[in-house]
Amino acid sequence: MSSNETICAVLRVVEEIIKLKRHKKSKKKKIWVKDWIKRRNNLGASNTLLKELAVEDPRNYFNFLRINESMFNILLGKVKDQISKQDTAMREALTPRIKLEIALRFLATGDSYTSLQYLYRVSKSAISEFMPDVFDAIFAGLKEFIQVPKTKNDWDSIVHGFNLSWNFPNCFGAIDGKHIIIECPANSGSNFYNYKGSFSIVLLALVDHSYNFTCIDVGAYGSASDGGIFSKCTLKKAIEENQLNLPDEAVMLGDEAFPLTKYLMKPYPRRNILTKKQKIYNYRHCRARRIVENGFGILSSRFRVFRRPLRLLPSNVVKLVKAACSLHNWIRKSGLNQTIEIIQDIEDLENGILIPGQWRKEPQSTGVINIAATSQRNYLNEAKDKRDSLADYFMGEGAVTWQDRMIE
């Protein structure tokens, strides 16, 4: 046998060995569920730790999920039909209870899916698959708590609340916007790249006198100019097309990031030398508008998923934000949450100081940042006149005894 024939024979033998190995591998039985995951019902957090906390330590049960046990059961009743799956011959479906527990724990902490996998003994691929559905179900189940007011009476109630609690007349809400920081989405170009050098989607929110979100607009690209974000939002369109049944001449309150219009007031520019009247207006304006700062602060303090950039698809971030905002409103409006409440700012009017709320004392979030001030300067005279008339009101009939102390 020649050397060439010997080489060819050896190569044929090698090929046969490789084929045999591949055949053996293909015949190996695939493992559908790892053994340690199969012990979920006996050893996972849902049937061990959470049950212990519910009985022995309700305060830490609340800290774990950010709602108490009775609220969890009510919420489960609202979402279970939407997130239930049928068992199959291959495996037992995850229960709605464990799906909701994992989603709430993720909102409460922002823990990675890998960490949740070990805690609950549910694979991270399964968590990734069901999490968006749970967010959708929460938003749908709690939608009645975050609907835009529909009638003039509904708006009048908010206007009355601002006048009674914050001494600002004819105000139907305070508006603010935040960049929700995300990790760079694949193949997104510069769409989500914002002025801070990170990637984000934008949440615009209108908040009532009791820290509730009355209107949210979420999903705008972080790269959009901040003046442009408001100009394209659904709230602006609804107001200008008279779709909301707002009280006559009512206004909402914004900061420097928003344009001055006949329905949106902002402070006098601080770059100018302000008169006493203008300083008092700015104090009264900012005092009432602080409600929206507290609203966002309470949201990110309660749901610490917002404390760091989100590692989710932008479409799933939108679902998460909607779910978190609806939970925020439900917790505040239901009155069922008696375990712990997150404290907002408190004013010491006697001494002219602001006592920071609990949320302000926590480390600064890297997952939520402010939108930038708009560069718009050419405001309508009608809008300027309305702000001036409010300033006159605060110097006369609408004056409060402590306002001079607060601008000193």
C-alpha positions in Angstrom: 0.0 0.0 0.0 1.4 3.4 -1.0 1.7 6.3 1.4 -1.2 8.1 -0.3 -3.4 5.1 0.1 -2.4 4.8 3.8 -3.3 8.5 4.4 -6.7 8.1 2.7 -7.5 5.0 4.8 -6.6 6.8 8.0 -8.8 9.8 7.1 -11.8 7.4 6.4 -11.3 5.9 9.8 -11.3 9.3 11.4 -14.5 10.3 9.6 -16.2 7.2 10.8 -15.2 7.8 14.4 -16.5 11.4 14.2 -19.8 10.2 12.7 -20.2 7.6 15.5 -19.6 10.3 18.2 -22.1 12.7 16.7 -24.7 9.9 16.5 -24.2 9.0 20.2 -24.6 12.7 21.2 -27.8 13.0 19.2 -29.2 10.0 21.0 -28.6 11.4 24.4 -31.8 12.4 26.2 -32.2 16.2 26.5 -32.6 17.5 30.0 -35.8 19.7 29.9 -35.6 20.9 33.5 -32.5 20.8 35.8 -32.9 18.8 38.9 -32.4 21.8 41.3 -35.2 23.7 39.4 -37.5 20.7 39.8 -37.3 21.3 43.6 -38.9 24.7 43.2 -42.2 23.8 45.0 -40.3 22.6 48.1 -37.3 24.9 48.2 -38.1 28.0 46.1 -38.7 31.4 47.8 -42.4 31.4 46.9 -43.2 28.4 49.1 -40.6 29.0 51.8 -39.3 32.5 52.5 -42.4 34.4 51.4 -44.7 32.2 53.4 -42.6 32.6 56.5 -42.5 36.4 56.1 -46.2 36.6 55.6 -46.8 34.9 58.9 -43.9 36.0 61.0 -42.7 39.3 59.6 -45.3 41.3 57.6 -43.0 44.4 57.6 -40.3 42.6 55.7 -42.8 40.9 53.5 -43.8 44.4 52.4 -40.1 45.3 52.0 -39.6 42.2 49.8 -42.4 42.9 47.3 -43.3 46.6 48.1 -46.9 45.6 48.9 -48.4 43.7 51.8 -49.9 40.3 51.6 -53.6 41.4 51.3 -52.7 43.7 48.4 -50.7 41.0 46.7 -53.7 38.7 46.8 -56.0 41.4 45.4 -53.5 42.1 42.6 -53.2 38.4 41.9 -56.9 38.2 41.4 -56.8 41.0 38.9 -54.0 39.5 36.7 -54.1 35.7 37.1 -56.3 35.1 34.1 -54.0 37.0 31.7 -50.8 35.3 32.8 -52.1 31.7 33.3 -50.7 28.9 31.0 -51.8 25.3 30.6 -49.7 22.4 31.8 -48.2 20.3 29.0 -47.1 16.7 28.7 -43.5 17.9 28.9 -43.7 20.2 31.9 -45.8 21.9 34.5 -46.7 25.5 33.8 -45.5 28.2 36.2 -48.3 29.5 38.4 -49.6 33.1 38.2 -48.6 33.5 41.8 -44.9 32.8 41.2 -44.8 35.0 38.1 -46.3 37.9 39.9 -44.0 37.5 42.9 -40.9 37.5 40.5 -42.2 40.5 38.6 -42.8 42.5 41.9 -39.4 41.5 43.3 -37.7 42.6 40.0 -39.5 46.0 40.3 -38.6 46.3 44.0 -34.9 45.6 43.5 -33.8 45.6 39.9 -32.0 42.3 40.6 -30.8 40.4 37.5 -32.8 37.6 36.1 -29.9 35.3 37.1 -30.3 36.3 40.7 -34.1 35.8 40.6 -33.5 32.4 38.9 -31.6 31.1 42.0 -34.0 32.7 44.5 -37.2 31.3 42.9 -35.7 28.3 41.1 -37.2 29.4 37.8 -34.9 29.6 34.8 -33.9 33.0 33.6 -35.1 32.2 30.1 -38.6 31.5 31.5 -38.4 34.8 33.5 -37.4 36.7 30.4 -40.3 35.2 28.5 -43.1 35.9 30.9 -42.0 39.2 32.5 -43.4 41.5 29.7 -46.8 39.7 29.9 -46.9 40.2 33.7 -46.2 44.0 33.2 -49.0 44.2 30.6 -51.4 42.3 32.9 -50.6 44.7 35.9 -51.2 47.8 33.7 -54.4 46.3 32.4 -55.7 45.1 35.8 -55.0 48.5 37.4 -55.9 50.8 34.5 -58.8 52.3 36.3 -56.3 53.8 38.8 -54.2 55.6 36.1 -56.8 56.8 33.7 -56.8 60.5 32.5 -59.8 62.3 34.2 -62.7 62.4 31.8 -65.1 64.9 33.2 -65.0 68.5 34.3 -66.0 67.4 37.8 -62.9 65.1 38.0 -60.6 68.0 37.0 -62.4 70.3 39.4 -61.6 68.0 42.3 -57.9 68.2 41.4 -58.0 72.0 41.0 -59.6 72.2 44.4 -56.9 70.0 45.8 -54.1 72.2 44.5 -55.8 75.3 45.8 -56.4 73.7 49.2 -53.1 71.9 49.7 -50.7 73.9 47.7 -52.3 77.4 47.6 -52.2 77.6 43.8 -55.4 78.5 42.0 -56.9 76.9 38.9 -54.1 74.3 38.6 -54.9 70.9 37.1 -51.5 69.3 37.6 -47.8 69.5 37.6 -45.8 68.1 34.7 -42.2 66.7 34.5 -40.2 64.5 32.3 -37.4 61.9 33.1 -35.0 60.0 31.0 -35.3 56.3 31.9 -31.8 55.0 31.4 -31.4 51.8 29.4 -28.4 49.8 28.1 -27.7 50.5 24.5 -30.2 48.5 22.3 -28.8 46.5 19.5 -28.9 48.1 16.1 -30.6 51.3 17.4 -28.0 53.8 16.1 -28.3 57.1 17.9 -32.0 57.0 18.5 -31.8 56.4 22.2 -28.6 58.4 22.8 -29.3 61.4 25.1 -27.6 64.6 26.0 -26.1 63.0 29.1 -24.1 60.5 27.0 -26.3 57.5 28.0 -29.2 55.8 26.3 -32.8 56.3 27.4 -36.5 56.5 26.7 -38.5 59.4 28.1 -41.4 59.4 30.6 -43.5 62.5 30.7 -46.0 62.5 33.6 -48.8 64.8 34.8 -49.3 64.5 38.6 -52.2 65.6 40.7 -52.2 67.2 44.2 -51.8 63.9 45.9 -48.7 62.5 44.1 -50.8 60.4 41.7 -50.0 60.1 38.0 -53.0 61.3 36.0 -51.4 61.1 32.6 -48.2 59.3 31.4 -46.6 59.4 28.0 -43.7 57.0 27.8 -41.5 55.7 25.0 -40.1 58.8 23.2 -36.5 58.4 22.1 -33.9 59.8 24.5 -32.2 61.6 21.6 -35.2 63.9 21.0 -34.7 67.5 22.0 -36.4 68.1 25.3 -38.7 70.9 23.9 -39.6 68.5 21.1 -40.5 65.7 23.5 -43.4 67.8 24.9 -44.4 69.2 21.5 -45.1 65.6 20.3 -46.7 64.1 23.4 -50.3 63.0 23.4 -51.2 65.3 26.4 -50.3 68.5 24.5 -52.4 67.4 21.6 -55.3 66.5 23.8 -55.2 69.9 25.6 -54.9 71.9 22.4 -57.8 70.0 20.8 -60.0 70.5 23.8 -60.4 66.7 24.4 -60.1 66.7 28.2 -62.9 68.8 29.5 -60.5 71.0 31.5 -61.8 73.9 33.5 -61.7 77.3 31.8 -58.3 79.0 32.0 -56.8 76.1 34.0 -53.1 75.6 33.9 -50.5 73.0 34.7 -47.1 73.7 36.2 -43.7 72.9 34.6 -40.1 73.8 35.1 -37.5 75.3 32.7 -37.6 72.2 30.5 -41.1 73.3 29.2 -42.4 76.1 27.1 -44.5 78.9 28.6 -48.0 78.7 27.1 -51.5 79.8 28.1 -52.1 76.4 29.7 -48.5 75.7 31.0 -46.9 78.0 33.5 -43.1 78.0 34.2 -41.1 80.1 36.7 -39.6 83.5 35.7 -36.1 82.9 34.3 -33.5 82.9 37.2 -30.9 84.3 34.9 -32.6 87.7 35.2 -32.7 90.0 38.2 -36.1 89.3 39.7 -38.4 91.6 41.5 -40.0 90.6 44.8 -43.2 89.8 43.0 -41.5 87.5 40.6 -39.5 85.8 43.4 -42.8 85.2 45.3 -44.4 83.8 42.2 -41.5 81.5 41.6 -41.7 80.3 45.2 -45.4 79.6 45.0 -45.0 78.0 41.6 -42.2 75.7 42.7 -43.9 74.9 46.0 -46.9 73.5 44.0 -44.8 71.9 41.3 -42.7 70.0 43.9 -45.6 67.6 43.9 -44.3 66.0 40.7 -40.7 65.8 42.0 -42.1 63.9 45.0 -44.2 61.7 42.7 -41.1 60.6 40.8 -39.0 60.4 43.9 -41.6 58.1 45.6 -41.8 55.9 42.5 -38.1 55.4 42.2 -37.7 54.9 46.0 -40.5 52.3 46.1 -39.4 50.5 42.8 -35.6 50.4 42.9 -35.4 48.9 39.5 -35.1 52.6 38.4 -31.9 53.0 40.5 -29.8 51.7 37.7 -29.8 51.3 33.8 -32.4 48.8 32.6 -31.1 45.8 30.7 -34.3 45.2 28.7 -35.6 45.8 25.2 -37.0 49.4 24.9 -40.5 47.9 24.2 -40.3 46.0 27.5 -39.0 49.1 29.4 -42.2 50.9 28.3 -44.3 48.0 29.7 -42.3 48.1 32.9 -42.8 51.9 33.4 -46.5 51.6 32.8 -46.8 48.8 35.3 -44.8 50.7 37.9 -46.8 53.9 37.5 -50.1 52.0 37.8 -48.9 50.2 40.9 -47.8 53.6 42.4 -51.3 55.0 41.9 -53.1 51.9 43.1 -51.0 51.7 46.3 -51.7 55.4 47.1 -55.4 55.4 46.2 -56.5 52.0 47.6 -55.7 52.9 51.2 -54.8 49.2 51.8 -51.1 49.7 52.3 -50.8 50.2 56.1 -47.4 48.7 56.6 -44.9 51.4 55.5 -45.4 54.6 53.6 -42.6 56.5 51.8 -42.4 60.0 53.2 -42.5 63.0 50.9 -41.1 66.5 51.5 -42.5 68.4 54.5 -42.5 72.2 54.8 -41.6 74.0 58.0 -43.5 77.2 57.3 -42.8 78.7 60.7 -39.0 78.7 60.1 -39.1 78.9 56.3 -37.3 75.6 55.5 -38.0 72.4 53.6 -37.5 69.1 55.4 -36.4 66.6 52.7 -38.6 63.5 52.2 -37.2 60.1 52.8 -36.6 59.5 49.0 -34.3 62.5 48.8 -32.0 61.0 51.5 -31.2 57.9 49.4 -28.3 57.6 47.0 -28.9 59.4 43.8 -30.4 57.2 41.1 -28.4 56.5 37.9 -31.4 55.0 36.2 -33.6 58.2 36.1 -32.3 61.6 35.1 -34.0 65.0 34.4 -34.7 66.3 31.0 -32.8 69.5 30.1 -34.2 73.0 30.0 -35.7 74.2 26.7 -34.0 77.0 24.8 -37.3 78.5 23.6 -37.5 82.2 24.3 -40.3 83.6 22.1 -43.4 83.1 24.3 -46.8 84.3 23.5 -47.8 87.6 25.2 -51.0 85.9 26.3 -49.0 83.4 28.3 -46.7 86.1 29.8 -49.8 88.1 30.8 -51.3 85.1 32.5 -48.2 84.5 34.6 -48.0 88.2 35.5 -51.7 88.1 36.6 -50.9 85.1 38.9 -48.0 86.9 40.3 -50.2 89.9 41.1 -52.7 87.5 42.7 -50.0 86.1 45.0 -49.1 89.6 46.1 -52.6 90.6 46.9 -55.7 88.4 47.4 -53.8 85.1 47.2 -51.0 86.1 49.5 -50.0 83.6 52.3 -48.5 84.7 55.6 -45.2 82.8 55.2 -44.3 83.6 51.6 -41.9 86.4 52.5 -39.9 84.2 54.8 -39.5 81.6 52.1 -37.8 83.9 49.7 -35.4 85.5 52.2 
